[in-house]
Amino acid sequence: MSIHDFSIRLERASDAAAIAQITATVFGPGMLTRAAYALREDVEHDGRLSFVATAKGDETPVASVRLTTVRWGDKEALMLGPLCVLPEVKNQGLGKALMQQAVLEAQRLTEIGECPPLIMLVGDLPYYAPFGFKTIVPGKITLPRPADPARTLACELLPNVLETYSGFCESMRA
């Protein structure tokens, strides 16, 4: 199979169980202890910025990416994750295609004033750098659980907006 055998579309409510299974398969039970999970727990992700990949002719998701609004200091930001691809379809370009779609749509919504101008995540810089992510300066962000500062990344959707962010990053739970 190749990337041409798959389609990218907005996530649907009916995809929730399949996405939960993909996430559990990819990250295992350890995901529940991560800083990123603490920020997303019991918070609705942004449906305008959450995408799935499906094999053509089959609507069942095999990969997913979600963005969720978080509070970072006195501002809102987007948190990307989880980005997950089932092991049997890895290395087909699905993660990169989902990333590209999510970042482009966040950029579009930022330009019309409908979403925060910054995406943050905890992940590997070599993978995320091509999408505009860079390491957040240590001390600029405090996460609710420990995370490797070298893996705490941000993508500016407006020039130099990262300079205006600092402080504790927390969930937008009601």
C-alpha positions in Angstrom: 0.0 0.0 0.0 1.0 3.6 -0.5 -0.3 7.0 0.6 -2.4 7.0 -2.6 -4.4 4.1 -1.2 -5.7 6.3 1.7 -8.0 9.3 2.1 -7.8 12.1 4.7 -11.0 13.5 6.1 -12.4 15.4 9.1 -13.0 13.2 12.1 -16.7 12.2 12.7 -18.4 11.5 16.0 -18.8 7.9 14.7 -15.0 7.5 14.6 -14.5 7.9 18.3 -14.3 4.1 19.2 -11.9 3.4 16.3 -9.7 6.3 17.3 -9.7 5.2 21.0 -8.6 1.7 19.8 -5.8 3.2 17.5 -4.5 5.3 20.4 -4.5 2.5 22.8 -2.7 0.2 20.3 -0.1 2.8 19.5 0.6 4.3 23.0 -0.5 1.6 25.4 -1.6 2.1 29.0 1.5 4.3 29.7 -0.2 7.2 27.8 -2.4 7.9 30.8 0.6 9.1 32.8 2.0 11.6 30.2 1.8 15.4 30.4 0.0 15.6 27.0 -2.7 13.2 28.2 -3.3 15.4 31.3 -4.0 18.4 29.1 -6.5 16.4 26.9 -8.2 14.4 29.6 -12.0 15.0 29.7 -11.7 17.9 27.2 -13.4 17.9 23.8 -10.9 18.3 20.9 -11.6 20.8 18.1 -13.6 18.9 15.5 -12.5 21.5 12.8 -8.9 20.5 13.4 -9.1 16.7 13.9 -8.6 14.4 11.0 -8.5 10.7 10.2 -6.9 8.6 7.5 -9.0 5.7 6.0 -8.2 3.2 3.3 -10.0 4.1 0.1 -13.3 2.3 0.0 -13.4 1.8 3.8 -14.5 4.5 6.3 -12.8 2.9 9.3 -10.0 5.1 10.6 -6.4 3.7 10.5 -4.7 6.9 11.7 -5.8 10.0 13.5 -4.6 13.5 14.6 -6.4 15.8 17.0 -6.0 19.4 18.2 -7.3 20.6 21.5 -7.4 24.1 22.9 -5.4 24.6 26.1 -4.5 27.5 28.3 -0.9 28.5 28.4 -0.4 31.3 30.9 -2.9 34.0 30.0 -3.5 32.8 26.4 -5.0 30.0 24.5 -3.0 27.6 22.4 -3.7 24.5 20.5 -2.2 21.2 21.6 -1.6 18.6 18.9 -2.1 15.0 19.8 -2.4 12.3 19.8 -1.0 11.6 16.3 -1.3 7.9 15.9 -1.1 5.4 13.0 -1.9 1.7 13.3 1.3 -0.4 13.1 0.2 -2.3 10.0 0.0 0.9 7.9 3.0 2.8 9.3 5.6 4.2 7.0 3.0 5.0 4.3 3.1 8.8 4.9 -0.2 8.9 6.8 1.2 10.7 9.9 2.8 13.3 7.7 -0.3 13.7 5.6 -2.4 14.2 8.8 0.1 16.6 10.2 0.1 18.7 7.1 -3.7 18.8 7.0 -4.0 19.8 10.6 -1.3 22.5 10.5 -2.7 24.0 7.3 -6.2 24.1 8.6 -5.1 25.6 11.9 -3.2 28.2 9.9 -6.3 29.0 7.8 -8.5 29.3 10.9 -5.9 31.5 12.6 -5.8 33.9 9.6 -9.6 34.5 10.0 -9.3 34.8 13.8 -11.1 31.5 14.7 -8.4 29.7 16.6 -5.3 30.3 18.7 -2.1 31.3 16.8 0.2 28.6 18.3 0.3 24.8 18.3 2.3 23.0 21.0 3.0 19.3 21.5 5.4 16.9 23.2 7.2 14.9 20.5 10.4 14.3 18.5 11.8 17.4 16.9 13.3 15.6 13.8 9.8 14.4 12.9 7.9 17.6 13.6 10.4 20.3 12.5 9.4 20.0 8.8 5.9 21.2 9.9 7.3 24.3 11.5 7.8 23.1 15.0 10.8 24.2 17.2 11.8 23.5 20.7 10.3 25.7 23.4 12.9 27.4 25.5 13.2 25.6 28.8 11.4 27.5 31.6 8.9 29.2 29.2 6.3 26.5 29.7 5.3 24.4 32.7 3.3 21.3 32.0 1.0 19.6 34.5 3.2 16.5 34.5 6.9 16.0 33.8 8.0 16.0 30.1 11.4 16.2 28.4 12.0 19.9 27.7 13.8 18.9 24.4 10.6 17.3 23.3 8.3 20.2 24.2 7.7 21.9 20.8 5.7 24.8 19.3 4.6 25.9 15.8 3.9 29.5 15.4 0.9 30.2 13.1 1.6 34.0 13.3 5.2 35.3 13.2 7.0 35.5 16.5 3.8 34.7 18.6 5.7 32.2 20.7 7.5 35.2 22.4 4.1 36.2 23.9 3.5 32.9 25.6 4.8 31.8 29.0 3.7 30.1 32.2 1.7 27.1 33.2 -0.1 25.1 30.5 -3.4 23.6 31.6 -6.5 21.9 30.4 -9.5 23.9 29.4 -11.8 21.6 31.4 -15.0 23.3 32.5 
